[in-house]
Amino acid sequence: WDIDLTGLTAGCLGEGVTKGYFAKQKNKRGRQLARLLATHYDEIIVEHLHAGKHQLNQGLRELVSEAEHTLEMGENERENTLIRIDGGGGVEADINWLLQRRYQILIKGKSWQRAAKLAQSVRDWHADSKVADRQVGWVCEPYPYVKPTRQLAIRTPRAKGGWHYQVLVFNPSDPLLFELCQRPMPNVCSDIDILLAALHAYDQRDGGLETHNKGDKQGLGLNKRNKRSFCAQEMLVLLAQLAHNCMIWTRNDLGKVAPDFEHYGMLRLVRDVLQIDGAIHWDAAGSIHTIELNSRHPLAAAVQQALVLGNLSVNLRKI
């Protein structure tokens, strides 16, 4: 699972619209949307709308508990679930709660003071081949959470001199770390290999929930439709969640026919796939029996193959 907050800017007269953190938008007002995404199949499991000043750690447990209830998870399912969260949800109490719930975690700690202190125990710093000026090292004196974890420190240079420190807290096995960072595990793993695998596995968040947040804002207009009533805005959010999951299921069906569709984001699905012109025919009972697609559209043939469902006829013709 990936868990994160995404800001939804709005007019100042709306309920729950307050000042808060909105990426690259200073002095903006809006609401915050907390999301829990099942990363492997890109479905949104749970999301909650909050006031603009809300922070992730304030509702993290509620979000995870609701996901457990929705998926009817037991202890075995929790043990096989990895939760990846940025620093906004990395407070000590929440990390301990997740560990007690027997989750696997890959979380960036929230406290920069603790990160700076833990970084002092790093003996060797190693350059990151993927991000310039970023260095990582093992924390040799890790902070004692309720269950054993491994911890690595990250440092990047400040513009005015000195270093900015962060710490990743994690407990997945080495093979899982390499799977998450999409790299084959070497036959003989060095400490540096594992260190970089954990770092890059965390970096995959950018290609998970954050990409979907951006895609939903562009493709589904998640940030364009604002209601003054908080409850009305929540209803819009739930409709967008339904649309997101329906589009992901559609993409998965299309991907079975044409693998290129597997890489389509929300914007391309809405703009290209759903914009194929054609005609729909109903029978006397009001049920759809035939769909005709414009044969000149470059995606029409693949969509036709993916839409073979029961008695439904999907045809291509010039339109």
Stockholm file with secondary structure:
# STOCKHOLM 1.0

chainA/1-319         WDIDLTGLTAGCLGEGVTKGYFAKQKNKRGRQLARLLATHYDEIIVEHLHAGKHQLNQGLRELVSEAEHTLEMGENERENTLIRIDGGGGVEADINWLLQRRYQILIKGKSWQRAAKLAQSVRDWHADSKVADRQVGWVCEPYPYVKPTRQLAIRTPRAKGGWHYQVLVFNPSDPLLFELCQRPMPNVCSDIDILLAALHAYDQRDGGLETHNKGDKQGLGLNKRNKRSFCAQEMLVLLAQLAHNCMIWTRNDLGKVAPDFEHYGMLRLVRDVLQIDGAIHWDAAGSIHTIELNSRHPLAAAVQQALVLGNLSVNLRKI
#=GR chainA/1-319 SS CEEEEEEEECCTTSTTCEECCCTTCTTCEEEEEEEEEETTTTEEEEEEEEETTCCGGGTHHHHHHHHHHHHTCCHHHHHTCEEEECGGGCCHHHHHHHHHTTCEEEEECSCHHHHHHHHTTCCCCEECSSSTTCEEEECSSCCCCSSCCEEEEEEEECTTSSEEEEEEEECCCHHHHHHHTTCCCCSSCCHHHHHHHHHHHHHGGGGTHHHHHHHHHHHSCTTTCCCSSHHHHHHHHHHHHHHHHHHHHHHHHHHHHCGGGGGCCHHHIIIIITTCCEEEEECTTSCEEEEEEETTSTTHHHHHHHTCCTTCEEEEECC
#=GC SS_cons         CEEEEEEEECCTTSTTCEECCCTTCTTCEEEEEEEEEETTTTEEEEEEEEETTCCGGGTHHHHHHHHHHHHTCCHHHHHTCEEEECGGGCCHHHHHHHHHTTCEEEEECSCHHHHHHHHTTCCCCEECSSSTTCEEEECSSCCCCSSCCEEEEEEEECTTSSEEEEEEEECCCHHHHHHHTTCCCCSSCCHHHHHHHHHHHHHGGGGTHHHHHHHHHHHSCTTTCCCSSHHHHHHHHHHHHHHHHHHHHHHHHHHHHCGGGGGCCHHHIIIIITTCCEEEEECTTSCEEEEEEETTSTTHHHHHHHTCCTTCEEEEECC
//
